[in-house]
Amino acid sequence: MFALSDHGIDQHPLCQALQDDESGALVVFEGHVRLFNDGRTVLRLEYEAAPELAANEFARIEAEAVARFAIRAVRCVHRVGTLEIGDKAVWIAVLAAHRGPAFEACRYVIDELKSRLPIWKKEHYADGDSGWINLP
Amino acid sequence: MIKVEVTYHALLREQAGCTTESVRTQARTLAGLYEECAQRHQLTLKPEHMKVARNDRFADWSTAVVDEDRIGFIPPVAGG
């Protein structure tokens, strides 16, 4: 399950919704907005996404994770809009019977998400400059 | 001549000056469509650095464009 959110990510209700008597492991990854990037001081950033395409592509990543690792569920929320330093940018949770597959699948999902989901980040710097990340 | 809806994201949206536009085209492939749009809006990204989506799924640049398609041009991504 994948969702985009234009307001802060509150993981408490998200984790509560993941109750599963057959899962002994819950691994959560959070990505936060960092003060420095490539030696520059970041003031804030903006994320934008292609919502339907992102949901479709996440469903593929989720299906791959379920096929590769012995896990029971994957949940992900990604922010869009303006974010400040320290804000959660992405939240990923993996439920599994055991911790090994949960850790491995969580790593797989965040790595694939970063390289495949149609989400873009524009950083605004302390020196007044700004720019889209990962341009050639 | 067919009509498609084109969506621009991130840098491309800024360069095109719009998020979506209705485009009449004689382009046969997604690559041909991008070439037309890039010329009209002076888009700076090259297709080899981008992806393209057709009707909300990633597609190859060589895919045929069909009337009423929704096409999204996808700059390098930076989620997470």
Backbone of each chain as ProteinMPNN parsed JSONL, in Angstrom:
{"seq_chain_A": "MFALSDHGIDQHPLCQALQDDESGALVVFEGHVRLFNDGRTVLRLEYEAAPELAANEFARIEAEAVARFAIRAVRCVHRVGTLEIGDKAVWIAVLAAHRGPAFEACRYVIDELKSRLPIWKKEHYADGDSGWINLP", "coords_chain_A": {"N_chain_A": [[0.84, -1.193, 0.0], [0.497, 2.194, -0.846], [0.878, 5.675, -0.291], [0.579, 9.164, -0.935], [1.286, 12.145, 0.842], [0.297, 15.38, 1.829], [0.738, 16.526, 4.212], [2.265, 16.339, 7.521], [3.821, 13.201, 8.444], [2.402, 10.928, 10.543], [3.357, 8.36, 12.428], [2.152, 6.755, 14.306], [-0.72, 6.021, 14.128], [-0.429, 4.684, 11.707], [1.232, 2.496, 12.291], [-0.373, 1.204, 14.149], [-2.394, 0.309, 12.535], [-1.207, -1.793, 11.386], [-1.33, -4.118, 12.82], [-0.857, -7.553, 13.269], [-1.265, -10.806, 13.932], [0.368, -12.872, 13.119], [2.791, -11.829, 12.535], [6.038, -11.401, 13.618], [7.861, -9.434, 13.42], [8.44, -6.002, 12.849], [9.728, -3.72, 10.749], [10.742, -0.439, 10.39], [11.52, 2.199, 8.23], [12.539, 5.537, 8.163], [12.915, 8.396, 6.22], [14.512, 11.469, 6.594], [14.493, 15.076, 6.269], [17.531, 16.595, 5.619], [20.014, 18.828, 6.991], [22.34, 19.458, 5.574], [23.459, 19.109, 2.207], [25.594, 17.774, -0.135], [27.567, 19.518, 0.819], [26.258, 21.934, 0.993], [24.129, 24.265, 2.681], [20.891, 23.509, 3.548], [17.725, 25.014, 3.422], [14.986, 24.45, 3.127], [12.788, 22.135, 1.44], [11.085, 21.041, -1.555], [8.808, 18.577, -2.523], [7.509, 16.948, -5.361], [5.155, 14.878, -7.136], [4.152, 12.296, -9.456], [1.146, 11.177, -9.113], [-0.596, 8.845, -9.826], [1.049, 7.273, -11.45], [3.144, 6.875, -9.653], [1.873, 5.35, -7.676], [1.229, 3.061, -9.15], [3.816, 2.158, -9.85], [4.919, 1.756, -7.327], [3.357, -0.378, -6.487], [4.371, -2.378, -8.08], [6.992, -2.575, -7.075], [6.402, -3.381, -4.481], [5.214, -5.879, -4.998], [7.422, -7.218, -6.034], [9.051, -7.264, -3.753], [7.53, -8.854, -2.053], [7.648, -11.225, -3.464], [10.352, -11.837, -3.328], [11.19, -11.902, -0.647], [10.415, -13.308, 2.578], [7.893, -11.938, 3.584], [5.034, -10.177, 5.02], [3.594, -7.843, 4.659], [3.756, -4.567, 3.182], [4.042, -1.123, 3.734], [3.852, 2.279, 2.713], [4.415, 5.748, 2.981], [4.802, 8.785, 1.356], [5.975, 12.075, 1.425], [4.661, 15.042, -0.125], [4.916, 18.448, -1.298], [5.934, 21.33, 0.677], [8.77, 20.954, 2.729], [10.427, 21.09, 5.905], [13.651, 21.267, 7.593], [14.414, 18.232, 9.2], [11.887, 17.184, 8.974], [9.844, 14.306, 8.304], [10.356, 12.654, 5.304], [9.833, 10.329, 3.977], [8.207, 7.27, 4.798], [8.477, 3.926, 5.58], [7.208, 0.734, 6.145], [7.678, -2.644, 7.014], [6.239, -5.742, 7.476], [6.787, -8.915, 8.886], [7.122, -12.452, 9.552], [9.576, -12.966, 10.713], [12.651, -11.224, 11.677], [14.808, -11.046, 9.837], [14.055, -11.24, 6.974], [12.372, -9.011, 7.064], [14.073, -6.78, 7.544], [15.701, -6.974, 5.25], [13.853, -6.724, 3.142], [12.863, -4.172, 3.636], [15.088, -2.578, 3.137], [15.373, -3.167, 0.423], [12.993, -2.073, -0.623], [13.196, 0.727, -0.057], [15.508, 1.362, -1.513], [14.752, 0.742, -4.175], [12.559, 2.403, -4.442], [13.794, 4.923, -4.335], [15.164, 4.975, -6.74], [13.241, 4.576, -8.672], [10.566, 5.608, -8.263], [8.309, 8.116, -9.45], [9.052, 10.852, -8.238], [10.01, 14.073, -7.281], [12.569, 16.306, -6.133], [13.164, 19.494, -4.957], [15.651, 21.517, -3.806], [16.095, 24.207, -1.537], [18.481, 26.582, -0.808], [20.637, 28.037, 1.761], [22.092, 30.105, 0.667], [20.395, 31.316, -1.084], [20.086, 30.186, -3.534], [18.528, 27.59, -5.571], [17.514, 24.271, -6.544], [16.692, 21.449, -8.671], [17.119, 18.057, -7.729], [19.464, 15.529, -8.718], [19.66, 16.021, -11.449], [21.093, 15.604, -14.74]], "CA_chain_A": [[0.0, 0.0, 0.0], [1.293, 3.407, -1.004], [0.111, 6.918, -0.243], [1.262, 10.449, -0.887], [0.664, 12.984, 1.861], [0.765, 16.769, 1.782], [0.978, 17.01, 5.572], [3.233, 15.54, 8.265], [3.547, 11.77, 8.564], [2.27, 10.479, 11.936], [3.48, 6.915, 12.251], [1.433, 5.999, 15.33], [-1.887, 5.321, 13.545], [0.011, 3.801, 10.623], [1.712, 1.249, 12.893], [-1.516, 0.524, 14.77], [-3.166, -0.343, 11.473], [-0.425, -2.92, 10.888], [-1.429, -5.249, 13.732], [-0.971, -8.828, 12.555], [-0.865, -11.799, 14.932], [1.363, -13.807, 12.59], [4.042, -11.116, 12.277], [6.869, -11.176, 14.802], [8.806, -8.347, 13.156], [8.035, -4.795, 12.121], [10.876, -2.85, 10.493], [10.324, 0.855, 9.838], [12.529, 3.152, 7.795], [12.098, 6.91, 7.938], [13.87, 9.328, 5.63], [14.286, 12.822, 7.11], [15.146, 16.185, 5.551], [18.847, 16.853, 6.207], [20.468, 20.221, 6.943], [23.386, 19.637, 4.571], [23.528, 18.204, 1.064], [26.749, 18.108, -0.975], [28.291, 20.649, 1.384], [25.457, 23.163, 1.004], [23.146, 24.329, 3.758], [19.524, 23.445, 3.01], [16.708, 25.7, 4.24], [13.749, 23.679, 3.02], [12.703, 21.54, 0.108], [9.759, 20.747, -2.1], [8.642, 17.328, -3.271], [6.297, 16.761, -6.161], [5.041, 13.486, -7.588], [3.116, 11.901, -10.418], [0.479, 10.279, -8.157], [-1.065, 7.539, -10.318], [2.228, 6.526, -11.891], [3.878, 6.481, -8.449], [1.137, 4.256, -7.033], [1.406, 1.869, -9.984], [5.195, 1.676, -9.771], [5.131, 1.203, -5.982], [2.709, -1.702, -6.442], [5.332, -3.323, -8.681], [8.086, -2.763, -6.113], [5.841, -4.169, -3.382], [5.053, -7.263, -5.481], [8.773, -7.778, -6.116], [9.521, -7.517, -2.387], [6.783, -10.005, -1.531], [8.123, -12.421, -4.157], [11.759, -12.133, -2.997], [11.436, -12.039, 0.787], [9.285, -13.892, 3.311], [7.26, -10.848, 4.333], [3.571, -10.261, 5.006], [2.97, -6.592, 4.207], [4.588, -3.367, 3.011], [3.293, 0.136, 3.705], [4.733, 3.419, 2.458], [3.853, 7.089, 2.803], [5.818, 9.741, 0.919], [5.504, 13.458, 1.46], [4.783, 16.024, -1.198], [4.76, 19.798, -0.768], [7.11, 21.974, 1.262], [9.251, 20.304, 3.947], [11.48, 21.785, 6.642], [14.694, 20.391, 8.115], [13.953, 17.309, 10.235], [10.592, 16.568, 8.631], [9.854, 12.995, 7.648], [10.074, 12.728, 3.864], [9.279, 9.043, 3.567], [8.017, 6.29, 5.881], [8.252, 2.595, 5.007], [7.09, -0.309, 7.158], [7.573, -4.012, 6.5], [5.821, -6.741, 8.46], [7.178, -10.278, 8.532], [7.154, -13.362, 10.696], [10.912, -12.897, 11.317], [13.299, -9.942, 11.424], [15.742, -11.05, 8.707], [13.385, -10.802, 5.74], [11.792, -7.669, 7.231], [15.156, -5.82, 7.303], [16.146, -7.05, 3.846], [12.809, -6.189, 2.265], [12.772, -2.731, 3.86], [16.215, -2.014, 2.382], [15.041, -3.305, -0.998], [11.919, -1.144, -1.0], [13.667, 2.126, -0.087], [16.455, 1.522, -2.626], [14.012, 0.753, -5.438], [11.749, 3.631, -4.427], [14.631, 6.087, -4.662], [15.603, 4.984, -8.139], [12.156, 4.322, -9.633], [9.28, 6.306, -8.127], [8.31, 9.452, -10.052], [8.979, 11.884, -7.204], [11.114, 15.013, -7.533], [12.932, 17.111, -4.96], [13.848, 20.764, -5.213], [16.228, 22.037, -2.567], [16.316, 25.65, -1.416], [19.693, 26.695, 0.004], [20.805, 29.243, 2.566], [22.664, 31.196, -0.144], [19.357, 31.87, -1.967], [19.985, 29.356, -4.737], [17.678, 26.415, -5.447], [17.67, 23.427, -7.723], [16.172, 20.08, -8.674], [18.175, 17.091, -7.409], [19.744, 14.395, -9.637], [19.68, 16.363, -12.876], [22.371, 15.205, -15.34]], "C_chain_A": [[0.872, 1.239, 0.0], [0.386, 4.62, -0.924], [1.051, 8.103, -0.309], [0.537, 11.303, 0.142], [1.211, 14.403, 1.755], [0.841, 17.381, 3.18], [1.831, 15.994, 6.326], [2.815, 14.082, 8.431], [3.543, 11.396, 10.048], [2.264, 8.952, 11.921], [2.637, 6.111, 13.248], [0.19, 5.285, 14.766], [-1.496, 4.367, 12.434], [0.458, 2.455, 11.193], [0.563, 0.479, 13.536], [-2.325, -0.264, 13.744], [-2.454, -1.582, 10.949], [-0.464, -4.128, 11.818], [-1.674, -6.554, 12.968], [-0.414, -9.91, 13.477], [0.207, -12.764, 14.424], [2.699, -13.14, 12.29], [4.799, -10.894, 13.584], [7.807, -10.0, 14.631], [8.142, -7.213, 12.401], [9.279, -3.934, 11.977], [10.37, -1.588, 9.806], [11.552, 1.643, 9.412], [11.876, 4.509, 7.623], [13.223, 7.675, 7.271], [13.511, 10.732, 6.076], [14.998, 13.865, 6.256], [16.398, 16.601, 6.326], [19.256, 18.316, 6.022], [21.491, 20.451, 5.838], [23.216, 18.65, 3.424], [24.648, 18.676, 0.149], [27.44, 19.38, -0.5], [27.51, 21.953, 1.414], [24.429, 23.09, 2.124], [21.742, 24.447, 3.157], [18.574, 24.162, 3.967], [15.414, 24.904, 4.288], [13.753, 23.004, 1.655], [11.259, 21.274, -0.284], [9.818, 19.4, -2.806], [7.409, 17.437, -4.145], [6.332, 15.365, -6.762], [4.045, 13.374, -8.719], [2.298, 10.818, -9.709], [0.095, 8.898, -8.696], [0.101, 6.659, -10.746], [3.02, 6.027, -10.68], [3.188, 5.299, -7.764], [1.311, 2.959, -7.827], [2.814, 1.285, -9.847], [5.493, 1.128, -8.375], [4.506, -0.182, -5.872], [3.627, -2.76, -7.056], [6.472, -3.624, -7.719], [7.615, -3.654, -4.959], [5.707, -5.642, -3.792], [6.421, -7.945, -5.596], [9.283, -8.152, -4.725], [8.831, -8.751, -1.798], [7.26, -11.307, -2.181], [9.527, -12.834, -3.7], [11.98, -12.501, -1.541], [10.189, -12.591, 1.477], [8.661, -12.83, 4.211], [5.747, -10.92, 4.155], [2.907, -8.986, 4.507], [4.018, -5.497, 4.082], [3.658, -2.161, 3.0], [4.282, 1.263, 3.456], [3.912, 4.697, 2.347], [4.997, 8.012, 2.406], [5.217, 11.135, 0.921], [5.576, 14.128, 0.097], [4.561, 17.397, -0.563], [6.058, 20.303, -0.167], [7.484, 21.308, 2.582], [10.381, 21.122, 4.565], [12.507, 20.761, 7.123], [14.119, 19.52, 9.235], [12.621, 16.645, 9.933], [10.8, 15.171, 8.044], [9.498, 13.184, 6.176], [9.415, 11.446, 3.382], [9.225, 8.114, 4.776], [7.677, 4.951, 5.229], [8.186, 1.595, 6.154], [6.948, -1.663, 6.474], [7.249, -4.94, 7.662], [6.226, -8.127, 7.972], [7.113, -11.151, 9.768], [8.475, -13.199, 11.453], [11.657, -11.649, 10.855], [14.174, -9.918, 10.183], [15.099, -10.567, 7.412], [12.812, -9.387, 5.859], [12.852, -6.6, 6.97], [15.536, -5.809, 5.823], [15.118, -6.424, 2.905], [12.705, -4.674, 2.416], [13.883, -2.024, 3.081], [15.92, -2.061, 0.875], [14.023, -2.24, -1.423], [12.428, 0.296, -1.053], [14.641, 2.339, -1.25], [15.73, 1.6, -3.967], [13.159, 2.018, -5.55], [12.579, 4.83, -4.888], [15.003, 6.127, -6.138], [14.442, 4.927, -9.129], [10.909, 5.184, -9.484], [9.361, 7.713, -8.718], [8.014, 10.534, -9.008], [10.214, 12.759, -7.38], [11.302, 15.919, -6.331], [13.666, 18.357, -5.399], [14.349, 21.3, -3.881], [16.398, 23.55, -2.655], [17.439, 25.844, -0.405], [19.767, 28.036, 0.731], [21.353, 30.404, 1.744], [21.654, 31.771, -1.147], [19.144, 31.068, -3.231], [18.975, 28.218, -4.495], [17.882, 25.547, -6.674], [17.066, 22.044, -7.527], [17.342, 19.116, -8.514], [18.233, 16.002, -8.481], [19.649, 14.739, -11.115], [21.045, 15.974, -13.455], [23.353, 16.375, -15.435]], "O_chain_A": [[1.852, 1.331, 0.74], [-0.738, 4.601, -1.426], [2.174, 8.054, 0.193], [-0.68, 11.2, 0.298], [2.415, 14.611, 1.612], [0.988, 18.594, 3.326], [2.088, 14.903, 5.817], [1.631, 13.765, 8.544], [4.56, 11.531, 10.729], [1.306, 8.326, 11.466], [2.43, 4.913, 13.053], [0.063, 4.069, 14.913], [-2.156, 3.347, 12.234], [0.114, 1.402, 10.656], [0.524, -0.75, 13.476], [-2.86, -1.336, 14.028], [-3.02, -2.34, 10.161], [0.299, -5.073, 11.622], [-2.577, -6.643, 12.136], [0.783, -9.924, 13.767], [0.884, -13.407, 15.226], [3.636, -13.8, 11.842], [4.285, -10.289, 14.525], [8.48, -9.601, 15.581], [7.389, -7.426, 11.45], [9.829, -3.468, 12.975], [9.674, -1.645, 8.792], [12.521, 1.739, 10.165], [10.808, 4.63, 7.023], [14.369, 7.605, 7.716], [12.36, 11.152, 5.96], [15.993, 13.562, 5.598], [16.34, 16.914, 7.515], [18.896, 18.957, 5.034], [21.514, 21.521, 5.229], [22.869, 17.49, 3.644], [24.66, 19.825, -0.291], [27.848, 20.215, -1.306], [28.051, 22.981, 1.821], [23.927, 22.02, 2.47], [21.452, 25.351, 2.374], [18.617, 23.939, 5.177], [14.824, 24.71, 5.351], [14.618, 23.272, 0.821], [10.35, 21.284, 0.545], [10.737, 19.117, -3.575], [6.381, 17.96, -3.715], [7.391, 14.75, -6.883], [3.201, 14.248, -8.914], [2.705, 9.656, -9.699], [0.428, 7.885, -8.081], [0.141, 5.465, -10.449], [3.51, 4.897, -10.675], [3.85, 4.358, -7.324], [1.515, 1.892, -7.248], [2.983, 0.07, -9.74], [6.23, 0.152, -8.238], [5.071, -1.065, -5.227], [3.654, -3.904, -6.601], [6.875, -4.776, -7.561], [8.328, -4.556, -4.521], [6.049, -6.54, -3.022], [6.55, -9.128, -5.284], [9.872, -9.217, -4.535], [9.461, -9.577, -1.138], [7.278, -12.358, -1.541], [9.859, -14.019, -3.682], [12.849, -13.314, -1.226], [9.063, -12.375, 1.028], [8.866, -12.818, 5.425], [5.239, -11.616, 3.275], [1.789, -9.027, 3.992], [5.03, -5.499, 4.783], [2.617, -2.172, 2.343], [5.418, 1.215, 3.929], [2.861, 4.727, 1.708], [6.046, 8.018, 3.051], [4.09, 11.342, 0.472], [6.44, 13.817, -0.722], [4.079, 17.499, 0.566], [7.138, 19.784, -0.453], [6.633, 21.116, 3.451], [11.174, 21.754, 3.867], [12.273, 19.554, 7.07], [13.417, 20.019, 10.114], [12.264, 15.652, 10.565], [11.8, 14.9, 7.38], [8.48, 13.789, 5.841], [8.556, 11.465, 2.5], [10.083, 8.167, 5.658], [6.736, 4.843, 4.443], [9.036, 1.62, 7.044], [6.211, -1.817, 5.5], [7.912, -4.915, 8.699], [6.038, -8.471, 6.806], [7.055, -10.654, 10.892], [8.504, -13.282, 12.681], [11.359, -11.083, 9.803], [14.281, -8.88, 9.53], [15.554, -9.588, 6.821], [12.769, -8.648, 4.876], [12.588, -5.626, 6.266], [15.675, -4.744, 5.222], [15.473, -5.686, 1.986], [12.483, -3.967, 1.433], [13.646, -0.997, 2.444], [16.19, -1.102, 0.152], [14.184, -1.593, -2.458], [12.121, 1.017, -2.002], [14.605, 3.382, -1.902], [16.065, 2.439, -4.803], [13.057, 2.62, -6.618], [12.14, 5.636, -5.708], [15.139, 7.205, -6.717], [14.636, 5.203, -10.313], [10.248, 5.47, -10.482], [10.348, 8.421, -8.518], [6.901, 11.05, -8.909], [11.319, 12.261, -7.599], [10.358, 16.255, -5.616], [14.662, 18.29, -6.119], [13.574, 21.511, -2.949], [16.785, 24.096, -3.688], [17.369, 25.34, 0.716], [19.089, 29.006, 0.391], [21.111, 31.564, 2.077], [22.011, 32.617, -1.967], [18.142, 31.243, -3.925], [18.618, 27.927, -3.353], [18.356, 26.013, -7.71], [16.942, 21.539, -6.412], [18.415, 19.321, -9.082], [17.221, 15.611, -9.063], [19.566, 13.841, -11.953], [22.048, 16.009, -12.742], [24.473, 16.204, -15.917]]}, "seq_chain_B": "MIKVEVTYHALLREQAGCTTESVRTQARTLAGLYEECAQRHQLTLKPEHMKVARNDRFADWSTAVVDEDRIGFIPPVAGG", "coords_chain_B": {"N_chain_B": [[-3.61, 13.03, -37.658], [-3.504, 13.129, -34.16], [-4.842, 13.515, -30.809], [-3.409, 14.176, -27.707], [-2.846, 14.116, -24.116], [-0.442, 15.849, -22.418], [1.779, 15.693, -19.703], [3.886, 17.62, -17.68], [6.657, 17.494, -15.475], [8.295, 18.738, -12.516], [11.441, 20.097, -13.262], [10.846, 20.173, -15.996], [8.21, 21.028, -15.987], [8.526, 23.622, -15.043], [10.036, 24.695, -17.14], [8.317, 24.38, -19.318], [6.212, 25.881, -18.515], [3.718, 25.074, -17.802], [1.567, 22.543, -16.337], [-0.024, 20.534, -17.509], [-0.95, 19.902, -20.909], [-2.983, 19.944, -23.826], [-2.249, 18.268, -26.731], [-1.966, 18.353, -30.182], [-0.802, 16.095, -32.502], [1.434, 14.675, -34.943], [3.252, 12.868, -34.376], [4.674, 9.593, -34.171], [5.733, 8.016, -32.225], [6.561, 7.899, -28.656], [9.024, 9.07, -28.315], [9.172, 10.711, -30.564], [7.089, 12.463, -29.99], [8.1, 13.704, -27.685], [10.25, 15.044, -28.791], [8.974, 16.967, -30.375], [7.605, 18.43, -28.361], [9.731, 19.27, -26.794], [11.066, 20.942, -28.513], [9.143, 22.947, -28.932], [8.834, 24.061, -26.377], [11.388, 24.552, -25.63], [12.756, 22.676, -24.007], [15.283, 21.409, -21.872], [16.205, 18.902, -21.097], [17.56, 15.767, -22.117], [16.235, 12.889, -23.823], [17.605, 10.528, -23.153], [18.285, 10.858, -20.536], [15.972, 10.633, -19.182], [12.702, 9.25, -18.288], [9.62, 7.911, -19.599], [6.081, 8.012, -19.383], [3.119, 6.26, -20.217], [-0.255, 6.553, -20.071], [-0.196, 6.356, -17.246], [1.688, 4.363, -16.712], [5.07, 3.247, -16.853], [6.794, 3.431, -19.953], [8.403, 2.413, -23.057], [10.5, 4.568, -25.026], [10.118, 4.047, -27.668], [7.526, 3.309, -27.963], [4.304, 3.346, -29.517], [2.31, 6.273, -30.066], [-1.029, 6.887, -29.188], [-4.305, 8.016, -30.034], [-5.878, 10.105, -27.62], [-4.209, 9.319, -25.569], [-2.575, 9.605, -22.353], [0.273, 11.202, -21.588], [3.27, 11.282, -19.781], [6.188, 13.08, -19.15], [9.209, 12.205, -17.684], [11.485, 13.472, -15.615], [14.849, 12.954, -14.173], [14.502, 11.12, -11.164], [13.983, 11.754, -7.603], [13.109, 10.755, -5.124], [12.51, 9.722, -1.669]], "CA_chain_B": [[-3.408, 13.89, -36.472], [-4.179, 12.644, -32.955], [-4.781, 14.447, -29.686], [-2.974, 13.531, -26.461], [-2.63, 15.013, -22.994], [0.951, 15.757, -21.98], [2.05, 16.234, -18.375], [5.287, 17.957, -17.404], [6.948, 17.448, -14.047], [9.524, 19.292, -11.95], [12.14, 21.05, -14.133], [10.139, 20.292, -17.275], [7.021, 21.857, -15.731], [8.974, 25.017, -14.974], [10.473, 25.145, -18.461], [7.16, 24.427, -20.219], [5.291, 26.907, -18.041], [2.405, 24.489, -17.524], [1.617, 21.163, -15.856], [-0.555, 19.665, -18.567], [-1.458, 20.57, -22.102], [-3.545, 19.094, -24.857], [-1.337, 18.406, -27.864], [-2.275, 17.685, -31.456], [0.51, 15.675, -32.989], [1.57, 13.63, -35.964], [4.33, 11.979, -33.917], [4.257, 8.193, -34.134], [6.241, 7.373, -30.999], [6.735, 8.798, -27.517], [10.247, 9.832, -28.575], [8.828, 11.765, -31.516], [6.266, 13.435, -29.281], [8.959, 14.519, -26.815], [11.048, 15.926, -29.646], [8.098, 18.102, -30.716], [7.333, 19.254, -27.169], [11.002, 19.86, -26.357], [11.356, 22.052, -29.42], [8.173, 24.022, -28.718], [9.027, 24.699, -25.062], [12.827, 24.661, -25.375], [13.105, 21.829, -22.856], [16.731, 21.154, -21.952], [16.588, 17.523, -20.773], [17.619, 14.82, -23.237], [15.474, 11.665, -23.521], [18.436, 9.483, -22.538], [18.356, 11.107, -19.094], [14.606, 10.669, -18.667], [11.795, 8.158, -18.614], [8.348, 8.401, -20.115], [4.942, 7.196, -18.952], [1.934, 6.293, -21.074], [-1.441, 6.159, -19.295], [0.202, 6.096, -15.852], [2.657, 3.269, -16.579], [6.291, 3.516, -17.596], [6.788, 2.862, -21.302], [9.624, 2.663, -23.829], [10.406, 5.73, -25.923], [9.724, 3.6, -29.01], [6.099, 2.953, -27.943], [3.448, 4.155, -30.387], [1.361, 7.193, -29.44], [-2.392, 6.605, -29.647], [-5.255, 9.097, -29.743], [-6.412, 10.179, -26.25], [-3.214, 8.893, -24.57], [-2.041, 10.55, -21.371], [1.717, 10.99, -21.62], [4.028, 12.053, -18.797], [7.643, 13.077, -19.32], [9.696, 11.947, -16.326], [12.893, 13.841, -15.375], [15.493, 12.098, -13.157], [13.701, 11.155, -9.942], [14.761, 12.019, -6.38], [12.297, 10.498, -3.94], [13.169, 9.089, -0.53]], "C_chain_B": [[-4.17, 13.305, -35.287], [-4.034, 13.693, -31.854], [-4.402, 13.68, -28.42], [-2.846, 14.586, -25.369], [-1.215, 14.789, -22.469], [1.095, 16.4, -20.609], [3.552, 16.449, -18.205], [5.5, 17.985, -15.897], [8.246, 18.203, -13.738], [10.167, 20.311, -12.909], [11.388, 21.257, -15.447], [8.886, 21.157, -17.132], [7.407, 23.336, -15.7], [9.349, 25.536, -16.36], [9.289, 25.29, -19.421], [6.177, 25.521, -19.81], [3.888, 26.386, -17.818], [2.599, 23.064, -17.011], [1.112, 20.202, -16.914], [-0.967, 20.518, -19.757], [-2.016, 19.52, -23.053], [-2.743, 19.351, -26.13], [-1.902, 17.653, -29.068], [-0.957, 17.354, -32.113], [0.393, 14.675, -34.132], [2.69, 12.672, -35.575], [3.807, 10.551, -33.834], [4.663, 7.508, -32.839], [6.35, 8.411, -29.879], [7.981, 9.644, -27.709], [9.961, 10.994, -29.527], [8.004, 12.862, -30.871], [7.13, 14.33, -28.403], [9.775, 15.501, -27.641], [10.235, 17.174, -30.019], [7.915, 19.042, -29.524], [8.598, 19.974, -26.71], [11.342, 21.069, -27.212], [10.439, 23.241, -29.128], [8.441, 24.783, -27.426], [10.503, 24.915, -24.72], [13.221, 23.922, -24.092], [14.558, 21.377, -22.994], [17.115, 19.701, -21.701], [16.554, 16.644, -22.014], [16.876, 13.53, -22.85], [16.313, 10.597, -22.828], [18.605, 9.676, -21.036], [16.99, 11.028, -18.424], [13.91, 9.333, -18.878], [10.508, 8.781, -19.152], [7.252, 7.444, -19.658], [3.793, 7.367, -19.937], [0.772, 5.738, -20.26], [-1.058, 5.601, -17.923], [1.039, 4.84, -15.652], [3.885, 3.628, -17.386], [6.249, 2.785, -18.933], [8.151, 3.108, -21.948], [9.401, 3.874, -24.734], [9.914, 5.327, -27.305], [8.235, 3.231, -29.095], [5.289, 3.905, -28.83], [2.537, 5.069, -29.568], [-0.002, 6.956, -30.067], [-3.285, 7.768, -29.229], [-5.787, 8.967, -28.317], [-5.429, 9.663, -25.185], [-2.927, 10.021, -23.583], [-0.545, 10.242, -21.221], [2.389, 11.869, -20.566], [5.513, 11.948, -19.088], [8.287, 13.141, -17.936], [11.173, 12.313, -16.199], [13.518, 12.884, -14.358], [14.798, 12.251, -11.803], [14.595, 11.326, -8.713], [13.897, 11.841, -5.144], [13.128, 9.913, -2.813], [13.902, 10.067, 0.355]], "O_chain_B": [[-5.361, 13.015, -35.403], [-3.228, 14.618, -31.947], [-5.006, 12.654, -28.105], [-2.751, 15.782, -25.645], [-0.842, 13.669, -22.121], [0.603, 17.504, -20.372], [4.368, 15.589, -18.536], [4.64, 18.437, -15.142], [9.152, 18.295, -14.566], [9.517, 21.272, -13.319], [11.302, 22.377, -15.952], [8.541, 21.92, -18.034], [6.71, 24.186, -16.255], [9.026, 26.669, -16.716], [9.258, 26.21, -20.239], [5.412, 26.026, -20.632], [2.956, 27.174, -17.66], [3.647, 22.454, -17.218], [1.739, 19.178, -17.186], [-1.289, 21.698, -19.619], [-1.575, 18.371, -23.074], [-2.576, 20.495, -26.554], [-2.264, 16.48, -28.979], [-0.093, 18.217, -32.268], [-0.59, 13.946, -34.265], [3.041, 11.774, -36.34], [2.652, 10.32, -33.476], [4.029, 6.547, -32.406], [6.249, 9.616, -30.108], [8.004, 10.81, -27.315], [10.44, 12.11, -29.326], [8.188, 14.043, -31.163], [6.941, 15.545, -28.363], [9.968, 16.65, -27.244], [10.748, 18.292, -29.982], [8.047, 20.26, -29.641], [8.551, 21.131, -26.293], [11.837, 22.081, -26.717], [10.885, 24.388, -29.082], [8.296, 26.004, -27.378], [10.825, 25.407, -23.639], [13.912, 24.457, -23.225], [15.008, 21.011, -24.08], [18.224, 19.291, -22.046], [15.656, 16.75, -22.849], [16.889, 13.13, -21.686], [15.796, 9.84, -22.006], [19.023, 8.753, -20.337], [16.861, 11.321, -17.236], [14.424, 8.427, -19.533], [10.336, 10.0, -19.158], [7.461, 6.235, -19.558], [3.529, 8.466, -20.425], [0.81, 4.592, -19.814], [-1.522, 4.541, -17.502], [1.096, 4.305, -14.545], [3.788, 4.229, -18.456], [5.738, 1.669, -19.032], [8.95, 3.905, -21.456], [8.279, 4.166, -25.149], [9.36, 6.148, -28.035], [7.741, 2.883, -30.168], [5.556, 5.106, -28.884], [2.053, 4.682, -28.504], [-0.137, 6.839, -31.285], [-3.052, 8.416, -28.209], [-6.106, 7.87, -27.86], [-5.792, 9.583, -24.011], [-3.016, 11.204, -23.91], [-0.162, 9.158, -20.783], [2.103, 13.063, -20.474], [6.039, 10.848, -19.255], [7.961, 14.006, -17.124], [12.031, 11.544, -16.632], [12.808, 12.089, -13.744], [14.537, 13.366, -11.351], [15.799, 11.078, -8.767], [13.936, 12.661, -4.226], [14.316, 9.64, -2.986], [14.502, 9.668, 1.353]]}, "name": "protein", "num_of_chains": 2, "seq": "MFALSDHGIDQHPLCQALQDDESGALVVFEGHVRLFNDGRTVLRLEYEAAPELAANEFARIEAEAVARFAIRAVRCVHRVGTLEIGDKAVWIAVLAAHRGPAFEACRYVIDELKSRLPIWKKEHYADGDSGWINLPMIKVEVTYHALLREQAGCTTESVRTQARTLAGLYEECAQRHQLTLKPEHMKVARNDRFADWSTAVVDEDRIGFIPPVAGG"}
